[in-house]
Amino acid sequence: MPHSIARRTLAAAGGAALTAAAVLAAAYPQTAPDTPADLAPAAALGGGDSILNMFEWTWNSIAAECDGALADSGYTYVQTSPPQEHILGTDASSGEQDAWYIHYQPVSYEIESRLGTRAEYANMVAACEANGIGVIADVVINHMAAGSSTQTRYGWNGSEYRQFYYPDAGYDADDFHNTGSSYCEISDYTNRTQVQECHLVGLNDLNTGSTHVRQTIAAYLDDLMSLGVAGFRVDAAKHISATDLGAIMDLVDGDPYIVQEVIGAAGEPITEAEYTGIGDVQEFSYSYDLKNHINGSSEARYLTTMGTSWGYTSPAGVFVANHDTERGSLTMSYKNGQDYLLGEAFMLAYPFGTPASYTGYSFSANHSGPPLNADGSVADVNCGSDAFTCIHRSPYMIGMAGFRAATAGDAVVNTWGSGDALAFGRGDSGHVVVNAGTSSITQTFTTSLPNGSYVDVISGSTVTVSGGTFTATVAAKTALAIYVGNDSGGGNGGTDNCVQVSAYVTGTSVGDEVYIVGSVPQLGNWTPIASAHLSGTGYPYWKATVSVPAGTSFQYKYVIVRADGSLTWESIGNRSATVPSTGCLALNQTWNTA
């Protein structure tokens, strides 16, 4: 009997193929075939739900964030990196020791990894659930680690393994496709059998048609659910036939949320639609299109029609970036600064698919792993003092997750677009404006919101709706979002002639300070001065209110004053702004190095 998923709400919560596979498949446009008749359609999470993919965060760090910044954020789920035992970092490819991808080379299903222990995972789930946040686990069930045919190695928790032999997982050569003289690796993605039964860049492909293998995988998923996990992102699902994957999920107790990594491509026989009866399918074209319209050659105004008419599969899991794509060029990443945040804000505001935001760490090489302790375990996150970006703390993400929750179920109405700017409402519950252009816009927008004062979740400024309209000035590369129920705080605190600054700046160390400097005395005439110092208490956001006379036009930049007194400037031309005749000018920007 095919597996189907009931529609889920907040009470039930619900991980990526190696880069080589992603690049091969992503080089071609998507296809949109019909759903096979023998699979029942699956349902997505609720319309107000949103996932935060916390890549390479330790279990203890996720627990602390659920108790902290995420507790009242609006995010309803967090996604963890794969929790099962994996190879040692020293056994990664030559020159890539401790790479991130070791988590995608399992040697057993023991929940012990360099991200934490089984007990810590369970404690994390409990801490997140206590704050109304469910946990989704990224699971690697298509394959086991690449192993030598002659040398025995040991995983993170001491489990021995070699090619086609993983005793602590319960597998030997009989449990794999194409062993011995029939050994093969995937080289032709137009050959269904090869893609689903040959080995992926040396990773040993499990025979998921085997009853024993299916039961073993299902037991692992059940074990995770016994710890409170409520859903799974299935890594490399394309490499498992939909029939096999559905049969595995039928063996799993309960009704977990499922989202599957299936990268479709023109001319290939394996399609996303084959998997929609099992659960959501990640829609990679959505992320490619977001980049094209926000950070590419197409205008952003067209985004208000995104959906199945664009060839997308449904039900879909959507994202701006994930750990594979941020290491390529087809999607945006944290390195795109404000454009990345605009993509996250749009995704959370727009109702197509189930959104999975992404927060990870900065990297220079594609294989770079996260910060490590001396024993090789991943270090707990210390926002502002390590490589983790903590970008999810931005109002473009946390604030917009709240917007999504507040506008759940409401249709897109009152769309407006001009060039790289767009706006739309969500019924009579909320309204959003996104300006991906290079100059500010001032516009009177038609809205279905009731009359009243609302607080913009991005800037904290007040927006007044009267008679079905509101007028707003939205600076270049910023957004505005208001919704019913968010009507307190914000504004300019009764102070006119001011600039309210919120700057997203990473790459600072203990003792560093950030300033806004510029062409007017109030900004030090390009010299850091105390009255234009930004507070880092909300890191990675540095904030201040600076007094600048109404009507003043000025140029400015952000600068880091290092603990040793040296200066690090933004590597761009001067920014420009003008203080309005009344009220504060709101600057909500990302440090720019390009």
N, C-alpha and C positions, 0 to 999 in steps of 0.2 A: 504494500500500500504506500503510495507516494507520501513524502513528508510535506506537511503544510504548516504554516505559522500563523497563529492567531494575532490579531492586532493588539499591540501592547501599549501600556501607559507607563507613567513614571514609576509605578510600583514594581515593574518588571524591567530590568535593564538587560540590556543585552551585554590573524591579525594581518608579510607582503612578499611577493616573489623576489628572488635575487635580481639585482640590477641587470644582469645579462639578459634574463628572460624578458624583463620589462622593456628594455631598449629594443630588443628584436621585434616584439609584438607591437610596440607603440609607434613604430615607424610608418604605420599605415593608418588610413582613416577607419572609423568604426563602421560596422554593419548593423542592421536592425532586422533580424529575421523573425519569423513567427515563433510563438511559444509552442513547443511540442504538446500535443493533445494529452499525453499520458502524465503530465505533471500539473498539479493543482496550483493556481496562482497564489503567491505568498504575499503577506501584508508587511508594510513597513512599521517602524515605531510611530508613536503618536506625532501629530503635526507640530507640537510644541517642543518635542524632544531634540536634543543635540548632544553630540559626542565630542569629547576632547581627547585626541590621541596624544598621550604623554610619552613620547618615544624615549626610551632608555632612562626614564625616571625610575629610581629605586622604589621598592614597595613602601618603605618608610617615608620617602619624600612625597609620594602620592597621598599617603594617609595624612601627612601634615598639611598638604595643600587642600585636601577635602575639608579638613578642620579649619582652614584659613581662607585664602582668597576665593576658593571655589564654593564655599558653603552657601553663599547667597548670590551666586553668580548667574544662575539661570541654566547652566550646563546640567543636564540630567544624567549623563553617563561619562565615565572616563574609560579609555582603552589603554590597556597595558601592553608592553612588549611581551614576546613569548615567555611564559613562565617555566617551561620545562628545562631539564638539564641539557646542556649543550657542550660543545667541544671547548677545550681550553684556548685562551687567546693566543698562546704561543704556538698552537697548531693551525692557525689561520695561514693563508697563502704567504709565501716568502715575501718579506718586505711589508706585510700588512698585519703584523701582530696586533692582537687585541681589537681587530676591526669590529664594527657594529654587526656585521653579518654572521658572526659566530652564533648569535641567538637563533638563527634560521638553520642551524645544523644540529638537530637533536640527537642525543645518544641514548636517552631514556625518557620516560614520562614522569620521572620524579620532579616534584615542584621545588627544585633547588637550583639556583642559578647565580650568576654574579650580580644580579639585581636584588637578591635577597632570599630568605629561607621560606619554607612552607608556612611556618608560624607567622612570619612577617606578612606574607601574602594574605593569609586569613585575617590578620589584624587590620590590614589595609582595606579589605572588602568591608569589614564591620565598620570602620571609621567612615568610609564613604557612604555606606548605607545609612548611617546615623544622621548624615547631612542630606539625605534624599538623593544621593548620587549612586547609580548602579555601576557595575564593573563589567566591561567587555574584555575578553582575553584574545589576543592575537595567537592563533594556534597553527602549528606547523605539523600537518598530518599527511602530506603527500609523500614525504621522503624522510630518510635518516641521513646522518652526516656522511660526507665522503670519508672513506677509510681505506687504509692500506690492506692489500690482500695477504701480506706477510707479517706486518708489524701490529702488535696490539697497542692501542692507545687508551687513554683514560679521560673521561669527561670531567666537568666541573665538580661533581659530587663523588668522583671516584669510580664511576661505572666504566667497565672495560668495553672496548668495541674495536672492530676491524670491518673490512668490507663484507657486507651481507651478514654480519654477526653482531647482535646487540642484545646480549643475554638479559640485561636488566629491563629491557623493554619487552622481552619475550619473543624476539625475532631471530630467525636464522635464514639461510639461503632459500628455503622453501617459501618464505614470505615476501619475496621480491620478484618483480618482473625481470626477465632477460638476464639471467646469470650465466656464468660459464661461457661456453662458445657462442651463445646468442647475445652476449653483452652488446648494448648499443647506447649511444648518446644522441640527444635531440639535435638535429641539424636542419630538418625540413619542417617548418611550421604549417605547411599545407598537407601534411600527413598526420591524420588524427591519431592513428595507432602509435606512431612514433612520439608524438607530443605527450600522450597519456600513458605510455608503457616503457619508453626508453628513459635514460637517466639524465637529469638536469644538471649540467656543468659538474658532473661527477657525483652528484648527490644520489644516493641509492633509492630508486623508485619503489615504493611499497606496492604490493599486489592487492589493491583495495577491492578486488573482486573476491578475495579469499574471506571465508567466514571468520577465520581466526583473526585476520588483520582487522576486519571491520569491528569485531567484538573488542579487540585490544584498544583501538582508537576510541570507540564509544566509551570504554571504561575510563580512559583518560579524561574525556569531556565530562563524564559523570562525576569524576573526582573533583574537577574544578567547580562544578555546580554545587557539590557538597560543601564547598568553602564559601558559597554565596555568589559565585559568578553567574551572571544571568544572560550571557550571550557570547558569541564568538565571531571574530573576523577570521575567515578561513584563508590562510595564505596559499598561493599557488593553486587555487581551486580549479583553474583551467586544465591543470595536469592530472586531475582526477575526473573520470567520467561522471556526468550528472547522475547516471544510474547508481554508480558506486557511492557517490557522496550522499545522495538521498537515502540509500539503504543504511549508511552509517548513522545519519541523523535520526532515522527511524528507531534506532537502538538506544538513543539517548533519552534518559528520563526527563520529564517535564517538557517545557516548551520554550527553549532558549531563542533569543533573537539571533539571527544569522546574517552576516554580510560577507560576500564572497569576492575574492580577487580573480576576476576573469577579464583579461585584456583582449578584446576582440580585434580583428584586423581583416581588411578586405582580402578576399581570396582564400581565407582560411576556413576550414570546415567547422571548427569549434566556435560557437557563438555564445554571447551573453545570455540570450533568451532561453537557452537550454537549462539554465540554472535558476530561473525566476520562481520556479515551483518549490525551491528549497529555501529561498530567502532573498534578501536584497542582493543586488549585484553592483559592485563598484563601477561607476560610470566615468572612465578616464577621460572621455571626450569633453565632459563638463569642465574639468580642470584645464584642459588645453584651450577651450573656448574662453574661459575666464581670463587666461593670460592674454589671448589674442585681442580681447576687447578692452582690457584694462591696461595692459602693459605691452600691447602690440599695435598692429596696423589698423585694426577695425575699431569702429566707434563704440563706446560703452553704452550708448542709448539703446542699442538693439537687445541688450541683455534681458529686458523685461518680457521677452517672448520665449525665453529658454524653456525647454521641455521636450516631450516626445516628438513634437514637430521638428525638432532639430536632429532627430534620429536617435535620441537617447532611449535606452532600455529602462523599463519600469517593472517592478519597484527598484529604485536605485539608491545606492549609497554614494553621496557626492562629497567632494573635498577640493580644497585649493591646492594642497600639496600633501604628500606623504613622504616617508623616509626614503623610498626609492626615487620618486620624481624630483625631490628637491636636489638630488645629486645629478640631475640631467638638465636639459634646457627646454623641455616641453611645457613645464608648468612654472609658476612663480614659487618663490621661497622667501624666507626671512631676508635674504640678500637683496630682494626687491623693495625692501623698506615699506614706504607708505602704500605702494601699489598692492603689496601682499596684504596689508591690513584692510584695504578697500575691498579686496576679493573676499576676505573672511567676513567682513561686514555685510556685503551683498548676499553671500551664500546663506548667512544666518537669517537675513531678512526675507529672502525669497523662498516660497514654499515648496519648490520642487525637490523631491528626494529627502533622504535623511542625511543631514550634514555632519561631517566629522572634521572638526578643526584640528590643527596640528601645532604642537609645541615640542621643540627638540633642543639641540645645542648647535653652536657655531662650529664650523669645520673648514679646513683648508684643502685636505685631500678627500676624495670621494669615499675612501675606506675608513676614514678617521673614526675612532671610537670615542665614547664619552670620557669625562674625567674619571680616573681610577684611583683607588687606594693602593697602598704598597703591596697588598696581597692579590691584586688583580681584580678585586670586586669594584663595582661602580660606586663612586663617591656619592653621598647624599647631595641633593641640589642645594646650592647656596646662591640664590638670585643676587646678581650684582658682583659676585666675587669668583665666578667660574664661567665655563663655556655655555652653560644652559641659558637660553635667551629669555625664558620666562615671558615670552611674547603674549601668551594667553591672558596675562593680567591687563593687557590693553583694553580700554573701553570698546575698541573696535571688535573685540572678541567677547570678553566677559559681559560688557554692557549689551552687546547685540544678542547674546544668548538669552538674556532677560527679555529683550524685545521679542525674540522668537516665541518664548514661552507665553508671553502676554497676548500675542496675536494668533495663537494656534487656531487652525480651522478657518480662518478668515481669508477670503479670496483677494487676489490682486485687483485693485481698483485705482482709478484716477492716475493712470500712467502719464508720464511726461518725459520727454527726452530732447536733448539738443546737443549734438556733437558727442563729447565724452562725459556729458552729465545726464543723469536720469533721476526720476523720482517715481514713487508709487505708494499707494496706501495698502493696508491690509484691513479690508472692510472698514468698520468704524472704530477699530481698535488701535491702529498705529499708522505712522507715515514715515518714510525714509527718503532721504536725498543723498545721492552719491555723486561727487564731482571728481572724476578721474582726469579732468583736464588740467591745463597748465596755467589757467587764470581763474579768478573767482567768478562766481555767478550770483546775481541778485534776481530773484524771481518770486512772483506771487503764485502759490500753488493751490489748486483746488483739492480739498480734502473732505472726507466723510467724518472726521473727528468732531466730537461735540465742542461747542464753544468753551474756552477756558485757557488756562496757562499750563504749559507742559515743560518738562525739563529734558533737554537734549541729552541722551545717554552718552554721547561722545564728548561734548565740551562742558556739559553742566550748565549751559546758558538757558535762559527762558525763552520759549516760543509761544506766542499768543495766537490762538485760533479764534476767528470771529466770522460769523456768517458763511462758513464753509470754505474759508481760505486762510492761509497764513503767508506772510512774506518773510523771506530769509536770505541772507547773504552767506554763501558757503564757499570758503576759501578753496583754492586749488589743492587737489589731492587730499581732500577731507570729506567727511560725511556728516549727516545730521539724522537723528532718529528720535522720534517722540511716540509715546503710547499712553493710552488711558491707564491711570493708576500711578504714573510717574510724574507727579505734579508738585513735588516738594524739593527744597534746596535749589542749587544752581543759581542762575542770575549773576549779578556782579556785586552782590553784597552791599548794595546801596552806593557803590563807588563808581563814578564816571571817570572819563579821562584815564583809562587804564588798558593794559594788555595782560590778559590771562594766558599764561604759557603752560602747556603740557607737552613735553618733548620726550619721545622714546629714545633713550640713549643706552646702548650696551657697550661693552668693552672697557668699562671703568674698573678700577681696583680700589681697595680700601685706601682712603686718604685723598682720592681724586674728587674734584668738584666740577660742576657744570654751570656755565653762565650763558645768558643771551647777550650778545654784544652787537652794537650797530652804529649807525651814522648820526645819531642824536645824543645829546649829553646824558639823557636818562638811561641810555644803553652804553655809556662810557666812552662814546666816540671811538669805538672799536677796541676798548680796553676793558677787561673784566672788572666790574665794580660791585660792591656789596649789595647795592639796591637792585641789581639785576642777577643776583645769585639764585639758582634753582635748587630747591630742596629735593634730596634723593630718598626721602623716607618712604615713598611709594614705588621704589625701584621696580622695574626699569623705567618708570615714568618720573621725570624731574619736573617739578612744578613751582610756579611763583606767580604773583600778580605784581606787575611793574607799572608805575605811574608814568604815563606818556600823555601829553595834552591831546584833547579831541581834535580831529582833523589832521593830525600830524602824519605825514608820509615819511617812511624811513626804509633803509636797507639794514639787513641784519644777518647774522649767522649764529650757530651754537659753537661753543668751544669748551674743551675739557682742560681744566687746569690740573695737571698731574701733581701727585704728592711731592715730587722733587722740584716743582715750580715750572716745569716745561709745559708748553701748550700744544694741544692737538686740535686742529681746526677741521671743520667739515670740508671735504674735498669737492666742493661745488661752487658755482658762482653765488653772488650775494642774493639772498631772498629779499622780497619787497612786500610791504604792507602799509595800510593806512588805518589809523584809529578812527572809528565812526564818530559822528557828531554827538551821539548819546550812547551810553553804555560802554561795555568793554569789547575790545577786539580779542577774539578767541583764537589762539594758535595751537593747533594739535598736530604735531609733526613728528617725523622719524629722522633721527640722525642719518645723514646722507654721506656716503663715501664715494659715490659715482657721479 
